[in-house]
Amino acid sequence: MRKLPLVSLTALVLAGCAASSATTEATPAVEATPVAALPYAPVIPKGTGIFAEASTLPFQAPDFSKIKESDYEPAIEQGIAIQLAEVDAIANNPEAPTFDNTIVAYEKSGQMLNRVYYVFGALTSANTNDNLDAIDGRTAPKLAAMRDSITLNPKFFQRVKTLYDNRATLNLDADQLQVLTLTYNNMVHNGALLDDAAKEQLKSINGELSSLQTEFGQKLTKGTKDGALVVTDKRKLAGLDAASIAAAEKAAADRGLPKGSYVVSLQNTTQQPLLPSMTDRGARQALFDKSWNRSEGGDANDTRPLILKIAALRARKAKLLGAGNYAEFQLYDQMAQTPAKAIGFLEQMLPALAAAQQRDANEINAMIKAEGGKFTVTPADWDFYAEKLRKKKFALDANEVKPYLEITNVLENGVFYAANQLYGLTFKKRTDIPVYHPDVTVYTVYDHDGSELALFYFDPWKRDNKSGGAWMSNFVDQSGLLGTKPVIFNVSNYTKPAPGQPALVTWDDANTMFHEFGHALHGMLSNQRYPSIAGTNTARDFVEFPSQFNENWMTDPKVLANFAKHYKTGAPMPAALVAKLKKASTFNQGYALGEAVTAALLDLKWHTLGADANVTDVNAFENKALASLGLHVDKVPPRYRTSYFRHIWSNGYASAYYAYSWTEMLNHDAFAWFEANGGMTRANGQRFRDMVLSRGHSREYADMYRDWAGRDPSIEPMLKARGLK
Ligand SMILES: [Zn+2]
């Protein structure tokens, strides 16, 4: 996963929807100086403190030896005031708009805010505390208000529009035309062309949506907590390991339940992590039912009334902005561009998925029968038997694999080695750059000609004050215009070894390292003038492509041989073990891909409703939508049911859940291109770097891909890699 809180604020400004009409609060007193270079006298406040100027450390790396917690809030407030003043100065310039005095000036605006917010955002995810969280709570609405104020600034928009309408006569190069077009489109998309009455309507819809989405998130969190399975007969937990039982006992005590009670908490997905181990069939069904019905109890946590309101408001919003439905409105700047394209892509997979699901169900049913069971597989049983089958077929033991995966070895001789073979990069650890936590290591990244390319921070270990998962982001963006080189970090949550023990990671962890470093490469190899189109500032259905693609190199024989060595003996990982790991990766894909594709189609069904659709029954709509797919949804339900689909109702992934599968298609198709063209060579890497990884959003994604691959991406390599063909 990649977190997206830190895309350049320039991009955020444009991507942010006009969620509130609130004005910014009083800005702190800062020294004001007129800008002499302009023919009029706009007053731009001058920042103070450590974030007022670029850091003087190499690569403008944040100086964590000097930054204090008390620096953030005033710097964010000053940064907001400065950016607003900068945009006002652009908007009120009496000279006719030019690309330089409008678009370039805008690209250069907000640098202090970027400096502080990139660091602050990194820490609230990777190393937070109550104080930072409180600052986040206070400053987030101010940032949202700033975005609205810029997006809906009529004078600023008029200048952008004048340039856009005259773009053919401006003599712009391709990058300039792209930045102008994206700036214009994004403002229009957020309502800049609407008349005042419609703008008011939009603001009101946005405000209402924002509260409803927040309310959905809160109800779901509560419903998920309250939906936990409570067990008073320990035998129901048969099959669970001692740690899971102890955790269930503690969860019950934490909730004040009497001794002898056990609480199995719910995760956000339909399937639950303990189901594969639970041997009591009735208990499995009870846990599954809790999961499936968590938000449909008809009580205060029932999310269905909210969903009907959100879906209807989104459809109204789309109509107001001239789109046929909300998915059309959302997808305009994605690689897929239209809902029809996204739906068509997903539907292409249905026949192969249906066949795989039936095949896997048959295999599971045969196992049940052989064990004397008098039933056929249900969703509540699926993971339990799939796990049994996996063990029977592959006999994989994680402890057999880990000794070959010492973390520094995986990083330096695996991840870095692959980047060297493909892109000519070399890496040197350095200890002179201050870090925000002693676990963080820093490397200088050198290009193939020996020049300095980027700075890379690696923060691997789980901490209590770190968000879950793994992600990449920037401290500094690459930009020719600003003269900055990328400063990038990867954060993850691997289990830290006990003192004195070797730092071994799992096969999945190693895969995550390649994944996150794929994002890092997308940032490091960026070669753009304008920051708003640089690096990973790309669409949801593109940004996970370079990261997923980079995972492929982990099992390249040359790479694997270079890093997968026993930490004690140096012996290479046995070939039979490697073969088993590779083969296991195609197991159970009718379920794994099926539940994701089903969820993605459910998302798009909801968001292709027109403004006059008038859906009144969430379950009836869902049942009809699922039945229309021709999949075995009675055995393989969606990864998220409508009523607990947080991604689409409160997390900004409305109409975009397909992006996970879409980027996977790009990944496998791209890797197939490499395989057909000589595999891992410097020439192939350089070509990919020049035509894709360095290009940010300087071109439309589909054109970029077609030029590189010589064809459009196809779904076949993905189905093959998933073992579905
Ligand atoms: Zn990712």
Residues whose N, C-alpha, C, O or C-beta is under 5 A from the ligand:
A	BS01	ZN	M1 R2 E544 S547
